[in-house]
Amino acid sequence: MTGHLRIRRRGAPPDDTLISMTASKTGASFSISAFTYNSPSRRERFYDYCSLMARVLVTQVGARLHWGKHFPLQYEQISELYPKLETFRQIAQNREPNGVFRNGYTAGVLNLPPRRAAQ
């Protein structure tokens, strides 16, 4: 891969949140991050690499991706990885029924309906 790529690994302790990378886990986890310094117009190969790594890690070791980073997977590919995902979805729908804070990303990844049209 041409351009700049940096990979970093760090420990991530279990937590009691609903859908974090370490939610509902009892043992140690590790976070692997990949960074590019290429301009946005030159990141296609980097995103291809990240998408491949995400799919391999999810299928081989049940990895959970970081919600705020490049997230190339959809709800069907990740729903079984998060034991409390349905609880999160119910809370999100109950607390925010009109979907004002939802978009295509949350529809695809969290299977939350997009924003309702104004009445």
BELRAQUI-V483586 format. One record per residue. N is the residue number from 1. PSI is psi as a letter, one per 40 degrees, with the letter a starting at -180 (999 if undefined). OMEGA is omega in degrees with one decimal (999 if undefined). BURIAL is + if it has 9 or more other ideal C-beta (glycine too) atoms within 8 Angstrom, else -. Layout:
# BELRAQUI-V483586
N/PSI/OMEGA/BURIAL + N/PSI/OMEGA/BURIAL
This chain:
# BELRAQUI-V483586
1/h/178.2/- + 2/i/179.8/- + 3/a/-176.1/+ + 4/h/176.5/- + 5/h/177.5/+ + 6/h/179.5/- + 7/h/-178.9/- + 8/i/177.6/- + 9/i/176.1/- + 10/i/177.0/- + 11/i/179.1/- + 12/h/-177.8/+ + 13/i/176.5/- + 14/i/175.6/+ + 15/i/-175.8/- + 16/f/176.0/- + 17/i/-176.2/- + 18/d/-172.6/+ + 19/f/177.4/+ + 20/i/179.1/- + 21/d/-176.8/+ + 22/e/179.7/+ + 23/h/176.7/+ + 24/e/177.6/- + 25/i/180.0/- + 26/d/-178.3/- + 27/a/-179.7/- + 28/i/175.1/- + 29/i/177.4/+ + 30/i/178.7/- + 31/h/176.5/+ + 32/h/-179.8/- + 33/i/175.0/+ + 34/h/-177.8/+ + 35/i/171.3/+ + 36/i/176.7/+ + 37/e/176.5/- + 38/i/176.6/+ + 39/i/-179.3/- + 40/d/-178.9/- + 41/e/-178.1/- + 42/f/-176.0/- + 43/e/-175.2/+ + 44/d/-179.9/- + 45/d/176.8/+ + 46/d/179.1/+ + 47/d/174.6/+ + 48/d/178.6/- + 49/d/-179.1/+ + 50/d/179.1/+ + 51/d/177.6/+ + 52/d/-179.6/- + 53/d/179.1/+ + 54/d/-179.0/+ + 55/d/178.9/+ + 56/d/-177.3/- + 57/d/178.2/+ + 58/d/-176.3/+ + 59/d/-175.7/- + 60/d/-175.5/- + 61/e/178.7/- + 62/f/-178.6/- + 63/i/175.5/+ + 64/h/-178.1/+ + 65/i/176.5/+ + 66/h/-175.6/- + 67/d/-174.9/- + 68/e/179.8/- + 69/a/177.8/- + 70/h/-173.5/- + 71/g/-172.7/+ + 72/e/-175.5/- + 73/i/179.8/+ + 74/i/-176.4/- + 75/d/-177.2/+ + 76/d/-178.2/- + 77/e/-174.4/- + 78/e/-171.2/+ + 79/d/-178.5/+ + 80/e/-179.3/- + 81/d/-174.7/+ + 82/h/-177.1/+ + 83/d/-176.9/- + 84/e/-178.9/+ + 85/d/179.8/+ + 86/d/175.6/- + 87/d/177.7/- + 88/d/-178.5/+ + 89/d/179.2/+ + 90/d/178.7/- + 91/d/-179.5/+ + 92/d/-179.4/+ + 93/d/179.3/+ + 94/d/-176.2/- + 95/d/-174.9/- + 96/g/-171.0/+ + 97/d/-178.3/- + 98/e/175.4/- + 99/f/-178.6/+ + 100/d/-177.6/- + 101/e/-179.4/- + 102/i/179.8/+ + 103/a/179.6/- + 104/d/178.8/- + 105/d/-178.2/- + 106/d/176.2/+ + 107/d/-177.6/+ + 108/d/-173.6/+ + 109/d/-176.9/+ + 110/e/-179.7/+ + 111/f/176.3/- + 112/h/-178.4/+ + 113/i/178.2/- + 114/i/-178.6/+ + 115/h/176.9/- + 116/i/176.5/- + 117/i/179.1/- + 118/h/-179.6/- + 119/999/999/-
